[in-house]
Amino acid sequence: MEDVIELSGVSFKYPQSEKNALSGVSFCIKKGDYVAVVGANGSGKSTLSRLLAGFLDPTEGSVTRSPEQLPGIVFQHPKEQIVAGVVERDTAFGPQNLHLSKGETELRTMECLSVVDLADRAFSRTAELSLGQIQRLALAGILALFPDLLILDETTAMLDPSTRHDVIAFISQWNKKGNSVIHVTHDKDEAFNAERVLVLAEGKLVFDGSSKDFASDTNLVDSVFAPDTELYEHKKNFRPKTDEPYSLVVDGLSFSYEDRAVFKDVSFALKKGSLTAITGPSGCGKSTMLECLAGLLKPEQGKVYASSKPLLSLQDSEAALFEQFAADDVAFGPRTQGLVGKELKARVKNAMDAAGVPFADFADRETFRLSGGEQRKVSIAGILALEGDVYLFDEPTAALDSFSRKSVLMLLRNLASSGKTVLFSTHRREEAVFADEELSWDSLTKNPQRKISVPEKLTECVTEKNAATIEGIRKTERIFMSPPKIPKSPVSMLPPVLKYIVFLALFSATLVFKNIIPCAIMLGANILYALLARYSLLKPLKAVVKIFPWLLLIVVFQLVFFPAQANEIRYIDARWFMVTPSKIMLCACSLLRIFSCIICMGVFIFTTDERAIMDGLAGLLFPLSLIKIPVRYAVLVVGIIFRFIPLLMDEAVSIIKTQIIRGAFGSAKGFGKLKMLVPLFAPLMIQTFRKAEVFAEALTARYFS
């Protein structure tokens, strides 16, 4: 069998890091191999996968790749691999870059979405998907390339058992067709499903052999996958008290998004000191329900009662970290509670030590340089530091190695044993068994629930006052995205280059003319442009209403600062404020141009998806490529900008959610709210540059050129 890729004495060290992420790694992958890569969090697995895919170059040693093999990689953080705003368009992006026919692209797209059970969400916005669904979508986008070498970095970490089984079955079939598979995983069954296993420990390759040889070495297996016996022994010896009062009551809760209902009339109650697991398929609504309980989303009906505000640890742990250093991030919540000095440091230290990221080792570590598992532990520590009575954890063990997963479960058990009420979501059967009680999604949403008497000591939990900010950002995000289904129209059916030419011609002409009649004619031309595109003029009208105060400011500015013409009528003359016919015409022209520009940009975005935006610009700049000007980079930048605005909005939403959970906003309004946001601009900008880099990698992974 021919070699697909060979590593010889490979070492790698990240800039500003004191030690190697990989040290002296050597092995060879042959065509048709199915290899599992296992090891603890931070052992170098993700670094190895990125190096195999060509995104990193070794510091020492060599990597030799077969030029005939097409590699495809699914990154550890699935959100970083999404390149389009709509599910179907994201999966189609790779095949389009391979210049496949429209029919073949559509066939691959629907086939791969069916494999990951997302065919019914083909025309949904990617921002509306759960993290588990995003993980499936990232996999579909790479599968659609039909890669000869498939590299999977924790691809099943957030999938429910049924979907995980289907995905692994598909990967096995993919391998049997002669394709090579490298699967980074923390799951024992997935490792045994492979033909060969590589074990990494602190960046070194400590085992390379068949899965049978790996399974027969019980000491090695136990060093990689923690035995569950201790957990079960602890559960067997634990007897929850039955006479404890309720500390969380959910009464008839219902929630819907604009286009679909998520759950209806859900009721349940949890006792003080209890550990409860909530289970259900990916995307069913578990995360949405937990956000309702935490006051981040407003339910349609029903109420939540608790002994104190429920504290939620978000599922997307990386997005929940916004400070540069780990200790500062954990300290954010206690600071809003008024803690300072030694008391603050003690609270942070206790929380970090309990979460498995010791303060002594991780306090000064930069959050964005932590491994995925370490980031999850730091985000958990940030919630523990708030010291509440009711804790909610959304997939707290996802992407953790078995030892870390066990320590997190024991942490949840210890919280419950200390009198806290703990509710966590999970896809793992053994974790649900470990809990005192399991709430299955079907039992919650399909079976009628009995009426629960609410204890007098519990208070009603209302939606946080500043949670509306989240929906406001979501609505703003949609302005910069084409709709899931672009209606067929004379404008939308234009080739990408012609779309640009029409848009630029109208937009430029709108800005050039200064007199009232040409400005009115351009407004009419843009309205015709909108009608031909089947674009509702209500949208720009609503935008004008929202920015009306700014428009009024522009008018006042022009009336104050622009000079009047000689000998013209002055309707108002109050020193610095003067109203004359020429100034009125100037203001009218400005308003007409602004409205025309809003319509023109709205139509272009409405009729042009991400692929057409980049194809059109590439075609427009093609003459420059003939004289060796690197057009690709300009196209790449524009693609990043159009996709990056939603990404940045999503980052802002995650930061604001975390702020609200940690009590940063309180009842702040207006300038007070802005003042609370100012300290976060710097970390958001750091994330912006990092996201731009990883988004460029995501485009490269889909063979954009």
C-alpha positions in Angstrom: 0.0 0.0 0.0 1.3 3.5 -0.9 2.2 6.0 1.8 -0.3 8.8 2.3 1.7 10.7 4.8 4.9 10.1 6.8 6.3 11.9 9.9 10.0 11.6 10.7 11.3 13.0 14.0 8.7 15.7 14.1 8.7 18.3 16.9 6.6 21.4 17.2 6.6 24.4 19.6 4.1 27.3 19.5 5.5 30.8 19.7 5.9 32.1 23.2 5.6 28.6 24.6 8.3 27.2 26.8 7.9 23.5 25.9 7.2 21.5 22.8 3.6 20.5 21.9 5.0 17.6 20.0 8.5 16.0 20.5 10.2 13.5 18.2 7.0 12.0 16.6 7.5 9.4 13.8 5.0 7.2 12.0 3.6 6.5 8.6 0.0 6.4 7.4 -0.8 4.2 4.4 -3.7 4.3 2.0 -6.8 2.8 3.6 -5.6 3.0 7.2 -8.1 3.7 10.0 -6.1 5.3 12.8 -7.4 6.5 16.2 -5.3 9.1 18.1 -5.9 9.1 21.8 -4.4 10.8 24.9 -5.2 13.3 27.6 -6.2 16.9 27.1 -3.1 18.9 26.1 -1.1 15.9 25.0 -0.7 17.3 21.4 -3.5 15.6 19.5 -5.0 18.7 17.9 -1.5 20.0 17.1 -0.8 16.7 15.4 -4.0 16.7 13.4 -3.4 20.3 12.1 0.2 19.3 11.3 -1.0 16.3 9.3 -3.5 18.5 7.4 -0.7 21.0 6.5 -1.8 23.9 8.6 1.3 23.8 10.7 5.0 23.2 9.7 7.2 21.2 12.1 9.8 23.0 14.2 12.0 20.0 13.7 11.8 16.9 11.5 9.9 16.4 8.3 6.4 15.7 7.0 6.1 14.0 3.6 2.6 13.9 1.9 1.4 12.1 -1.2 0.5 14.8 -3.7 -2.3 12.5 -5.1 -4.2 12.4 -1.8 -6.9 15.0 -1.1 -6.9 15.7 2.7 -9.9 17.0 4.6 -9.9 18.1 8.3 -12.7 18.7 10.8 -11.3 21.1 13.4 -11.8 20.6 17.2 -13.9 23.8 17.5 -16.7 23.3 15.0 -17.8 27.0 14.9 -14.5 27.9 13.4 -15.1 25.8 10.3 -18.5 27.3 9.3 -18.0 29.5 6.2 -21.6 30.4 5.2 -24.7 31.7 6.9 -27.0 29.0 5.7 -26.7 25.2 6.2 -27.0 24.1 2.6 -24.7 26.8 1.3 -22.0 25.9 3.9 -21.9 22.2 2.8 -21.9 23.2 -0.9 -19.0 25.6 -0.5 -16.2 22.9 -0.8 -17.6 21.1 -3.9 -18.0 24.5 -5.5 -14.3 25.2 -4.9 -13.5 21.9 -6.6 -15.4 23.3 -9.6 -17.9 20.5 -9.7 -21.1 20.8 -11.7 -24.2 22.3 -10.1 -25.9 18.9 -10.2 -23.0 17.1 -8.6 -22.6 19.8 -5.9 -26.3 19.6 -5.0 -26.1 15.7 -4.9 -23.1 15.8 -2.6 -24.6 18.5 -0.4 -27.9 16.6 0.3 -26.1 13.3 0.7 -23.7 14.6 3.3 -26.4 16.5 5.1 -28.4 13.3 5.3 -25.5 11.4 6.7 -25.3 13.8 9.6 -29.1 14.1 10.0 -29.3 17.7 8.9 -31.2 17.4 5.7 -34.4 18.9 7.3 -32.4 22.0 8.3 -30.8 22.6 4.9 -32.2 26.1 4.6 -31.8 27.1 8.3 -29.4 29.8 9.3 -26.2 28.3 10.8 -26.5 30.8 13.7 -29.8 29.0 14.7 -28.1 25.6 15.2 -27.1 24.1 18.5 -23.4 23.4 19.0 -24.0 19.7 18.4 -25.7 20.5 15.1 -22.8 22.9 14.2 -20.4 20.0 14.8 -22.4 17.8 12.4 -22.5 20.6 9.8 -18.7 21.0 10.0 -18.3 17.3 9.3 -20.8 17.5 6.4 -18.8 20.3 4.9 -15.6 18.3 4.8 -17.3 15.0 3.8 -18.7 16.8 0.7 -15.1 17.2 -0.5 -14.9 13.3 -0.7 -11.4 13.5 0.8 -8.9 10.6 0.4 -7.5 11.4 3.9 -10.1 12.3 6.5 -8.8 13.9 9.7 -11.3 14.2 12.5 -10.5 16.2 15.6 -13.0 15.3 18.3 -15.8 15.3 15.7 -18.3 13.3 17.8 -17.7 15.1 21.2 -21.1 16.8 21.2 -23.3 14.3 19.4 -26.0 12.2 20.9 -25.5 8.4 21.0 -27.7 7.7 17.9 -26.1 10.3 15.7 -22.6 9.3 17.0 -23.4 5.7 16.0 -24.5 6.7 12.5 -21.5 8.9 12.0 -19.0 6.3 13.1 -20.8 3.7 10.9 -20.4 6.1 7.9 -16.8 6.7 8.7 -16.2 2.9 8.8 -17.8 2.6 5.4 -15.8 5.5 4.1 -12.7 3.7 5.2 -13.7 0.4 3.6 -13.9 2.2 0.2 -10.1 2.7 0.4 -10.0 6.1 2.1 -7.7 6.8 5.0 -9.1 8.0 8.3 -7.3 9.6 11.3 -9.7 10.0 14.2 -8.7 12.0 17.3 -11.0 10.9 20.1 -11.5 10.6 23.9 -14.1 7.7 23.4 -12.9 4.2 24.1 -15.3 2.5 21.8 -14.3 4.8 18.9 -10.7 4.0 19.5 -11.4 0.2 19.5 -13.4 0.7 16.3 -10.2 1.8 14.5 -7.7 -0.7 13.1 -4.7 1.1 14.6 -4.2 3.3 17.7 -1.6 6.0 18.4 -1.2 7.1 22.0 0.2 10.6 22.8 1.4 11.6 26.2 2.9 15.1 26.8 3.6 15.5 23.1 5.4 12.1 22.7 4.2 9.1 20.8 4.2 6.3 23.5 2.3 3.6 21.5 1.7 2.8 17.9 0.0 -0.5 17.2 -3.2 -2.4 16.3 -6.3 -1.8 18.3 -6.2 -5.4 19.4 -2.8 -5.0 20.9 -3.9 -1.7 22.5 -7.0 -3.4 24.0 -5.0 -6.3 25.4 -2.7 -3.9 27.3 -5.0 -3.1 30.2 -2.5 -0.9 32.0 -2.1 1.3 28.9 -5.9 1.4 28.3 -6.5 2.4 31.9 -3.9 5.1 31.7 -5.7 6.6 28.7 -9.4 5.9 29.6 -10.2 6.1 33.3 -12.2 3.1 34.6 -15.8 3.9 35.5 -15.8 1.6 38.5 -15.0 4.3 41.0 -17.9 6.5 39.8 -20.3 3.6 40.0 -19.1 2.7 43.5 -19.6 6.3 44.6 -23.1 6.3 43.1 -23.9 3.0 44.8 -22.8 4.3 48.2 -24.7 7.6 47.9 -28.2 7.8 49.1 -29.9 11.1 48.4 -32.1 12.5 51.1 -35.8 12.3 50.2 -37.1 14.9 52.6 -35.1 17.9 51.2 -37.3 20.8 50.0 -37.4 21.8 46.3 -34.9 24.5 45.3 -35.9 24.7 41.6 -39.4 24.4 40.2 -40.3 24.8 36.5 -44.0 25.3 35.9 -45.5 25.0 32.4 -42.6 26.5 30.5 -42.9 27.0 26.7 -40.5 28.6 24.2 -40.5 29.2 20.4 -38.3 30.9 18.0 -39.8 33.0 15.1 -40.2 30.0 12.8 -40.6 27.0 15.1 -41.6 25.8 18.6 -38.9 24.3 20.7 -40.8 23.0 23.8 -44.2 23.4 25.3 -45.7 23.1 28.8 -42.6 21.6 30.5 -42.8 21.2 34.3 -40.4 19.6 36.7 -38.9 20.2 40.2 -35.5 19.5 41.7 -34.7 19.0 45.3 -31.9 20.7 47.2 -28.7 18.6 47.1 -29.8 16.7 44.0 -27.8 15.9 40.9 -30.0 15.6 37.8 -29.1 14.8 34.2 -31.1 16.0 31.2 -30.7 13.9 28.1 -32.0 14.2 24.5 -30.8 14.3 20.9 -28.6 17.1 19.6 -30.6 20.2 18.7 -33.8 19.2 20.5 -33.7 22.3 22.8 -31.8 21.4 25.9 -29.5 24.4 25.7 -32.5 26.7 25.0 -34.2 25.4 28.1 -31.2 25.9 30.3 -30.9 29.5 29.0 -34.6 30.1 29.8 -33.9 28.8 33.4 -30.9 31.2 33.7 -32.9 34.2 32.5 -31.1 34.6 29.1 -34.2 33.9 27.1 -37.8 34.9 27.8 -40.3 32.0 27.6 -43.6 32.3 25.9 -45.4 31.1 29.0 -44.7 29.4 32.3 -42.6 30.4 35.2 -39.3 29.4 37.0 -38.9 29.5 40.8 -35.6 29.0 42.6 -33.9 29.5 45.9 -31.5 31.8 44.1 -30.6 32.9 40.6 -29.7 29.7 38.6 -26.1 30.0 37.3 -25.4 28.6 33.9 -22.1 27.2 32.5 -22.5 27.6 28.7 -21.9 24.8 26.3 -19.5 26.7 24.0 -16.7 27.0 26.6 -14.2 28.8 24.3 -16.7 31.6 23.5 -17.5 32.0 27.2 -14.0 33.1 27.9 -13.3 36.8 27.2 -10.5 37.9 29.5 -6.9 37.4 28.4 -5.7 35.5 31.4 -7.4 32.5 33.1 -7.5 33.9 36.7 -8.9 37.3 35.4 -11.7 35.5 33.6 -12.6 33.4 36.7 -12.4 36.6 38.8 -14.8 38.6 36.6 -18.0 37.4 38.4 -16.8 37.7 42.0 -15.6 41.3 41.2 -19.1 42.2 40.1 -20.2 40.9 43.6 -17.9 43.4 45.2 -15.0 41.1 46.2 -11.5 42.5 46.2 -8.0 41.7 47.5 -7.3 38.5 49.5 -11.0 37.5 49.6 -11.2 37.7 45.7 -8.0 35.7 45.3 -9.1 33.0 47.7 -12.5 32.7 45.8 -10.7 32.4 42.5 -8.2 29.9 43.8 -10.8 27.7 45.3 -12.9 27.7 42.1 -9.9 26.9 39.8 -8.6 24.2 42.1 -12.0 22.6 42.3 -12.5 22.7 38.5 -9.2 20.9 37.8 -7.2 23.9 36.5 -5.0 24.6 39.6 -4.5 28.3 40.3 -0.8 27.9 40.8 -0.4 26.4 37.2 -3.1 28.2 35.2 -3.6 31.7 36.8 -1.3 33.5 34.3 -2.1 31.3 31.3 -3.7 33.0 28.3 -7.2 31.7 27.8 -7.0 31.4 24.0 -3.8 29.3 24.2 -5.4 26.7 26.4 -6.5 23.3 25.0 -10.2 22.8 24.4 -10.5 20.7 27.6 -8.6 23.3 29.7 -10.9 26.1 28.3 -13.9 24.1 29.4 -12.5 23.7 32.9 -11.7 27.4 33.2 -15.3 28.3 32.1 -16.7 26.0 34.8 -14.4 27.6 37.4 -15.9 31.0 36.4 -19.3 29.8 37.4 -18.2 28.0 40.6 -16.6 31.3 41.7 -20.1 32.9 41.9 -21.0 30.5 44.7 -24.8 30.2 44.1 -27.4 27.6 45.3 -28.6 26.3 41.9 -26.1 25.4 39.1 -26.8 24.5 35.5 -24.1 22.9 33.3 -24.6 22.6 29.5 -22.5 19.6 28.3 -19.8 20.1 31.0 -17.8 17.1 30.0 -17.8 17.5 26.2 -14.3 17.3 24.6 -12.7 16.2 27.9 -10.5 13.2 28.3 -11.9 10.4 30.5 -9.9 11.4 33.6 -11.0 15.1 33.3 -14.6 13.9 32.6 -14.5 11.8 35.7 -13.2 14.7 37.8 -15.9 17.1 36.5 -18.6 14.5 37.4 -17.2 14.2 40.9 -17.2 17.9 41.1 -20.9 18.0 40.3 -21.5 15.2 42.8 -19.6 17.1 45.5 -21.6 20.3 44.7 -24.8 18.4 45.2 -23.5 16.7 48.4 -22.7 20.1 49.8 -26.4 21.1 49.4 -26.3 22.7 46.0 -28.9 21.8 43.3 -27.2 20.7 40.1 -28.7 20.1 36.7 -26.5 19.2 33.7 -27.1 18.1 30.1 -25.3 15.1 28.6 -25.2 12.7 25.7 -23.4 10.0 27.6 -25.5 7.2 29.1 -23.0 6.5 31.9 -23.2 10.1 33.0 -27.0 10.0 33.1 -26.8 6.8 35.2 -24.3 8.5 37.6 -26.9 11.3 38.4 -29.6 10.8 41.0 -32.3 11.3 38.4 -32.5 11.5 34.6 -34.9 13.9 32.8 -35.2 12.6 29.2 -36.4 15.1 26.6 -39.2 12.9 25.5 -40.6 12.5 29.0 -40.4 16.3 29.6 -42.0 17.4 26.3 -44.4 14.6 25.3 -45.9 13.4 28.5 -48.3 15.6 30.6 -46.6 16.8 33.8 -48.3 16.9 37.2 -48.9 20.3 38.8 -46.1 21.0 41.3 -46.7 23.0 44.5 -44.2 25.8 44.7 -42.6 26.2 48.2 -43.1 29.7 49.7 -39.3 30.1 50.2 -38.7 30.1 46.4 -38.8 33.3 44.4 -39.9 33.7 40.8 -36.9 34.0 38.4 -37.5 36.6 35.7 -35.7 37.2 32.4 -32.7 39.4 32.9 -33.4 43.0 31.9 -30.5 43.2 29.5 -31.1 39.8 27.8 -33.0 41.7 25.1 -29.6 43.0 24.0 -28.8 39.5 22.7 -31.9 39.4 20.4 -31.1 42.9 19.2 -27.6 41.7 18.1 -29.2 38.7 16.4 -31.5 40.9 14.4 -28.6 43.2 13.4 -26.7 40.1 12.3 -29.4 39.2 9.8 -29.2 42.5 8.1 -25.7 41.5 6.8 -26.8 38.1 5.5 -28.7 37.0 2.5 -31.9 35.0 3.3 -31.8 31.2 3.6 -33.6 30.9 0.2 -32.9 33.7 -2.2 -36.0 34.2 -4.4 -35.5 33.7 -8.1 -35.6 37.1 -9.8 -33.9 38.9 -12.7 -31.4 40.3 -10.3 -30.6 37.1 -8.3 -30.1 35.1 -11.5 -27.5 37.4 -12.9 -23.9 36.0 -13.0 -21.8 37.1 -10.0 -19.7 39.5 -12.0 -22.8 41.2 -13.4 -24.3 41.5 -9.9 -21.2 43.5 -8.8 -21.3 45.7 -11.9 -25.0 46.6 -11.5 -24.5 47.2 -7.8 -21.4 49.3 -8.1 -22.9 51.3 -11.0 -26.0 52.2 -9.0 -24.2 52.8 -5.8 -21.5 55.0 -7.4 -24.2 57.0 -9.4 -26.2 57.5 -6.2 -23.2 59.1 -4.5 -22.0 61.2 -7.4 -25.1 63.3 -8.1 -25.6 66.4 -5.9 -28.8 68.0 -7.3 -32.3 67.1 -6.3 -33.6 65.8 -9.6 -30.7 63.4 -10.3 -30.9 62.2 -6.7 -34.7 61.6 -7.1 -34.0 59.7 -10.4 -31.4 57.5 -8.6 -33.9 56.8 -5.8 -36.4 55.7 -8.5 -33.7 53.5 -10.1 -32.8 51.8 -6.8 -36.5 51.2 -6.1 -36.8 49.6 -9.5 -33.7 47.5 -8.7 -35.4 46.4 -5.5 -38.7 45.5 -7.2 -36.8 43.4 -9.9 -35.0 41.6 -7.0 -38.3 40.9 -5.2 -36.8 42.8 -2.2 -39.4 44.3 0.2 -39.0 48.1 0.6 -40.3 47.7 4.2 -36.8 46.6 5.2 -35.0 49.8 4.2 -37.9 51.8 5.6 -37.5 50.1 9.0 -33.8 50.7 8.8 -34.4 54.5 8.2 -36.8 54.5 11.2 -34.1 53.0 13.4 -31.4 55.5 12.3 -33.8 58.5 12.3 -32.0 60.2 15.2 -28.7 60.0 13.3 -30.4 61.4 10.1 -31.7 64.3 12.1 -28.2 64.9 13.4 -26.9 65.0 9.8 -29.6 67.5 8.9 -28.8 69.8 11.8 -25.1 69.5 11.0 -25.7 70.6 7.5 -27.9 73.5 8.5 -25.3 74.7 11.0 -22.0 74.3 9.2 -22.7 74.6 5.4 -22.6 78.2 4.1 -25.7 79.8 2.6 -25.6 81.2 -0.9 -25.3 84.9 -1.5 -28.6 86.9 -1.6 -30.9 83.9 -1.0 -34.0 83.9 1.3 -33.3 83.1 4.9 -36.3 81.4 6.5 -34.5 81.2 9.9 -31.4 83.2 10.8 -30.3 82.7 14.4 -26.6 83.3 14.3 -25.1 79.8 13.8 -28.4 78.2 12.8 -29.6 79.2 9.3 -32.3 77.7 7.1 -32.2 78.7 3.4 -33.5 77.2 0.1 -30.0 75.9 -0.8 -29.6 74.3 2.6 -33.0 72.6 2.4 -32.1 71.2 -1.0 -28.7 70.0 0.4 -30.5 68.2 3.2 -33.1 66.7 0.8 -30.4 65.4 -1.5 -28.4 63.9 1.4 -31.5 62.1 2.7 -32.4 60.8 -0.8 -28.8 59.5 -1.3 -28.8 57.8 2.1 -32.1 56.1 1.5 -30.9 55.1 -2.0 -27.7 53.6 -0.6 -29.6 51.6 2.0 -31.8 50.2 -0.7 -28.9 49.4 -3.0 -26.8 47.6 -0.4 -29.9 45.8 0.9 -30.7 44.4 -2.5 -27.1 43.3 -3.1 -26.9 41.4 0.2 -30.4 40.0 -0.4 -29.6 38.5 -3.8 -25.9 37.5 -3.3 -24.7 34.6 -1.2 -21.2 34.1 0.2 -20.0 32.1 -2.8 -21.3 34.6 -5.3 -19.7 37.5 -3.4 -16.2 35.9 -3.8 -16.8 34.6 -7.3 -18.0 37.9 -8.5 -15.1 39.8 -7.0 -12.6 37.3 -8.5 -14.2 37.8 -11.9 -14.2 41.5 -11.5 -10.5 41.6 -10.6 -9.4 38.9 -13.1 -7.6 41.4 -15.4 -5.3 42.2 -12.5 -4.4 38.5 -12.1 -3.0 38.6 -15.7 -0.3 41.0 -14.5 0.6 38.8 -11.5 -1.3 40.9 -8.9 -2.4 38.4 -6.1 -6.2 38.8 -6.6 -6.9 35.8 -4.3 -5.9 37.8 -1.2 -8.3 40.6 -2.0 -11.1 38.1 -2.6 -10.2 36.3 0.6 -10.4 39.5 2.6 -13.8 40.4 1.2 -15.1 36.9 1.9 -13.8 37.2 5.5 -15.5 40.6 5.9 -18.9 39.4 4.7 -18.8 36.2 6.8 -16.9 37.8 9.7 -19.6 40.3 10.7 -21.9 37.4 11.7 -19.0 35.6 13.4 -18.2 38.8 15.4 -21.8 39.2 16.3 -21.9 35.6 17.6 -18.7 36.3 19.6 -20.4 39.4 21.1 -23.5 37.4 22.0 -21.4 34.8 23.8 -19.6 37.5 25.8 -22.8 39.3 26.7 -24.4 36.0 27.8 -21.4 35.3 30.1 -21.5 38.9 31.4 -25.2 38.6 32.3 -24.7 35.2 34.0 -21.8 36.7 36.0 -23.9 39.7 37.0 -22.0 42.4 35.1 -24.9 44.4 33.7 -27.4 44.3 36.6 -29.9 46.9 35.8 -27.5 49.1 33.7 -29.2 51.2 31.0 -28.0 53.5 28.3 -24.6 55.0 29.0 -24.2 52.6 32.0 -24.6 49.6 29.8 -22.0 51.1 27.3 -19.6 51.7 30.2 -19.9 48.0 31.2 -19.0 47.0 27.6 -16.0 49.2 27.2 -13.5 46.9 29.1 -14.5 44.1 26.8 -13.5 45.8 23.5 -9.8 44.8 23.9 -10.4 41.1 24.4 -13.1 41.2 21.6 -10.5 42.7 19.3 -8.0 40.0 20.2 -10.6 37.4 19.4 -11.4 39.3 16.2 -7.8 38.9 14.9 -7.7 35.2 16.0 -11.1 34.5 14.4 -10.0 36.1 11.2 -7.0 33.8 11.1 -9.0 30.6 11.8 -11.6 31.6 9.3 -9.0 31.9 6.7 -7.9 28.4 7.6 -11.5 27.2 7.3 -11.6 28.6 3.8 -8.4 26.9 3.0 -9.7 23.6 4.4 -12.5 23.8 1.9 -10.0 24.4 -0.9 -11.0 28.0 -1.6 -8.5 29.6 -4.0 
